[in-house]
Amino acid sequence: MVIQSPPRPDASGGAAEPTARQVAGRRFRAARGVVFAVLAMIVIAIVLAALRPSVSPQDLDPTSATRGGSRALAEILKGHGTPVAVARDAADASRRAGPGTVTVVTRPERLTPEDLRRLQEASGDLLLVQPGRALLDAVAPSVQRAGSSFEKAGDPGCGLSAATLAGRAEFGGSDTYTVPPGGTSCYRAGDQYRLVQYPDRGRTITVVGSAEPFTNAHLRDEGNAALAMNLAGARASVVWLIPDPPEDGADTGDRTLGDLLPFGVKLFFLELVVAVLLVALWRARRLGPVVAETLPVVVRSAETVEGRARLYRAHRARDRAADALRAGARERLVPLLGLPRGSAQDPAAAREIVTAVAARTTYDEATVGGALYGPEPADDAGLVGLTDILDDLERQVRQS
């Protein structure tokens, strides 16, 4: 029990009131953890807002001149003699595709299961720009998404001519993929790659993990323009598929919850997990070395014994009180008798203890056994009598 000291008196003899500065400091120390946590959440939210990718309906549209559009690439391809046909649905793209075409597939989140089936059966080469899981499973099942990379630029590191001629390219945030048997992988990020190309049933399928090399805003970065032209213009003509948004209620394929969640929401949950872990580490109990502390109040042992005795009496716990008295007496008698200390609470040693005590006192073994191992006293007077016998046994053993 800790007893707080009374307030210190001031010069006038009264209790000194804490100053406003002391009160403010006390309140700040009590709430600083919450304040720092809130500030950290605000900072992280601002960073997430800055990193959050903005997606608009015109992104990767070859007719759009916005930052996310691809009109600049389409015009460059046309200027080099490669016609670009824009398809707004997979059926139109399949009709236009042929052995001498490259079908550029963008905005895969708008594709329906029927669109995926049409692309699976389409002829000609395919260029998949940041495809989702459903598109990969349908068109390029041997390629699996491995993770994400936030390294903006990278060198080709492969023998693919479209990449080696372009050189270093800037991808920004990009998906990475596994390499299928017989495939070519470029632009390494960790243990995986951001560009994969492999032959499939007489056609070539190319998977690119980022849309930045094809957009107006990033076409001039590093070798993005050359890479996009070499990939999209690898054949005589280009069919650029940018599906219109599906109608309400249309099925856009088998997508997981992770596919449906925006990138910013995923980062928010990651931030939440990190914040919880930091708070847990901050509030976790830390076990340091044992420190001797001066007790604020000294309690006499007699008062402790008296208080415990009153508790026993209030609950009429004569059995517990008698067991405590007998156990304490045996603990003190056993060393005096030259017996092992462990035998004091060992029922198997009861006979040996009783015989040894009776041999060194004036009591017979029956009386000693009843005192050390007998039943519960019938009343308080019997408990007092038991105390007297135990004291007398211990006194006689000590004197013998």
Rosetta blueprint (number, residue, H / E / L):
1 M L
2 V L
3 I L
4 Q L
5 S L
6 P L
7 P L
8 R L
9 P E
10 D L
11 A L
12 S L
13 G L
14 G L
15 A E
16 A L
17 E L
18 P L
19 T L
20 A H
21 R H
22 Q H
23 V H
24 A H
25 G H
26 R H
27 R H
28 F H
29 R H
30 A H
31 A H
32 R H
33 G H
34 V H
35 V H
36 F H
37 A H
38 V H
39 L H
40 A H
41 M H
42 I H
43 V H
44 I H
45 A H
46 I H
47 V H
48 L H
49 A H
50 A H
51 L H
52 R L
53 P L
54 S L
55 V L
56 S L
57 P L
58 Q L
59 D L
60 L L
61 D L
62 P L
63 T L
64 S L
65 A L
66 T L
67 R L
68 G L
69 G L
70 S L
71 R H
72 A H
73 L H
74 A H
75 E H
76 I H
77 L H
78 K H
79 G H
80 H L
81 G L
82 T L
83 P L
84 V E
85 A E
86 V E
87 A E
88 R L
89 D L
90 A H
91 A H
92 D H
93 A H
94 S H
95 R H
96 R H
97 A L
98 G L
99 P L
100 G L
101 T E
102 V E
103 T E
104 V E
105 V E
106 T L
107 R L
108 P H
109 E H
110 R H
111 L L
112 T L
113 P H
114 E H
115 D H
116 L H
117 R H
118 R H
119 L H
120 Q H
121 E H
122 A L
123 S L
124 G L
125 D E
126 L E
127 L E
128 L E
129 V E
130 Q L
131 P L
132 G L
133 R H
134 A H
135 L H
136 L H
137 D H
138 A H
139 V H
140 A L
141 P L
142 S L
143 V L
144 Q L
145 R E
146 A E
147 G E
148 S E
149 S E
150 F L
151 E L
152 K L
153 A E
154 G E
155 D L
156 P L
157 G L
158 C L
159 G L
160 L L
161 S H
162 A H
163 A H
164 T H
165 L H
166 A H
167 G L
168 R L
169 A E
170 E E
171 F L
172 G L
173 G L
174 S E
175 D E
176 T E
177 Y E
178 T L
179 V L
180 P L
181 P L
182 G L
183 G L
184 T E
185 S E
186 C E
187 Y E
188 R E
189 A E
190 G L
191 D L
192 Q E
193 Y E
194 R E
195 L E
196 V E
197 Q E
198 Y E
199 P E
200 D E
201 R L
202 G L
203 R E
204 T E
205 I E
206 T E
207 V E
208 V E
209 G L
210 S L
211 A L
212 E H
213 P H
214 F H
215 T L
216 N L
217 A L
218 H L
219 L L
220 R L
221 D L
222 E L
223 G L
224 N H
225 A H
226 A H
227 L H
228 A H
229 M H
230 N H
231 L H
232 A H
233 G L
234 A L
235 R L
236 A L
237 S E
238 V E
239 V E
240 W E
241 L E
242 I L
243 P L
244 D L
245 P L
246 P L
247 E L
248 D L
249 G L
250 A L
251 D L
252 T L
253 G L
254 D L
255 R L
256 T L
257 L H
258 G H
259 D H
260 L H
261 L L
262 P L
263 F H
264 G H
265 V H
266 K H
267 L H
268 F H
269 F H
270 L H
271 E H
272 L H
273 V H
274 V H
275 A H
276 V H
277 L H
278 L H
279 V H
280 A H
281 L H
282 W H
283 R H
284 A L
285 R L
286 R L
287 L L
288 G L
289 P L
290 V L
291 V L
292 A L
293 E L
294 T L
295 L L
296 P L
297 V L
298 V L
299 V L
300 R L
301 S H
302 A H
303 E H
304 T H
305 V H
306 E H
307 G H
308 R H
309 A H
310 R H
311 L H
312 Y H
313 R H
314 A H
315 H L
316 R L
317 A L
318 R H
319 D H
320 R H
321 A H
322 A H
323 D H
324 A H
325 L H
326 R H
327 A H
328 G H
329 A H
330 R H
331 E H
332 R H
333 L H
334 V H
335 P H
336 L H
337 L H
338 G L
339 L L
340 P L
341 R H
342 G H
343 S H
344 A H
345 Q H
346 D L
347 P H
348 A H
349 A H
350 A H
351 R H
352 E H
353 I H
354 V H
355 T H
356 A H
357 V H
358 A H
359 A H
360 R L
361 T L
362 T L
363 Y L
364 D L
365 E H
366 A H
367 T H
368 V H
369 G H
370 G H
371 A H
372 L H
373 Y H
374 G L
375 P L
376 E L
377 P L
378 A L
379 D L
380 D H
381 A H
382 G H
383 L H
384 V H
385 G H
386 L H
387 T H
388 D H
389 I H
390 L H
391 D H
392 D H
393 L H
394 E H
395 R H
396 Q H
397 V H
398 R H
399 Q H
400 S L
